[in-house]
Amino acid sequence: MSMDRRSGCPINLSLEVFGDRWSLIILRDMIFGGRRHFRELLNGSMEGIASNILADRLKRLMELGMLTKADDPSHKQKAIYSLTEMAITLVPILAHLGAWGRVWLPVSDELSIRAELLEKGGQPMWDKFMDELRHEHLGMPLDTMSGLSVRATLQAAYEAVVASKALAASPAA
């Protein structure tokens, strides 16, 4: 994809890739939510992306080399999107963005627990997660899997916070 570039500054160039409202949200949902089909991305995002915007951003992310698209072998009418190495290496950046947001923005407990765990897990957790994503999206072999996957660990923490909040909100029996 040819982009008109304002300058060769790496921050500027990165913002030209991720500066729209949806690209990082789509990548977030694929990385952390395991969403790989159009409908999963459309219906699973709490931010409510419109179908035409989703289609446009998926096309753009493919043109930029962040995603690939293939026919889904389990369903003739579906396509499956995969992260490329370029997108997988965003895990540490997303972890830093989440850590920054937890400090400076009015986040909810349940939606910030993943960021907290990623921040505390640091580079070893990020590396494990990127290896898991490479296995899932690129078909690379996975070194022995010990314990829960990073995504499953993050999801379990989210569910625990949601359950704890529900319990605290329920009237005493």
Salt bridges, closest charged atoms under 4 A:
GLU16 OE2 - ARG6 NE 3.20
ASP20 OD1 - ARG57 NE 2.99
ASP20 OD2 - ARG60 NH1 3.84
ASP29 OD1 - ARG28 NH2 2.85
ASP29 OD1 - ARG35 NH1 3.27
GLU40 OE1 - HIS37 ND1 3.25
GLU47 OE1 - ARG28 NH2 2.70
ASP56 OD2 - ARG57 NH1 2.85
ASP72 OD2 - HIS37 NE2 2.42
GLU85 OE2 - ARG134 NH2 2.73
GLU110 OE1 - LYS165 NZ 3.02
GLU116 OE2 - LYS120 NZ 2.70
GLU119 OE1 - ARG102 NH2 3.42
ASP131 OD1 - ARG134 NH1 3.05
GLU132 OE2 - LYS128 NZ 4.00
GLU136 OE2 - HIS137 NE2 3.65
GLU136 OE1 - ARG151 NH1 3.03
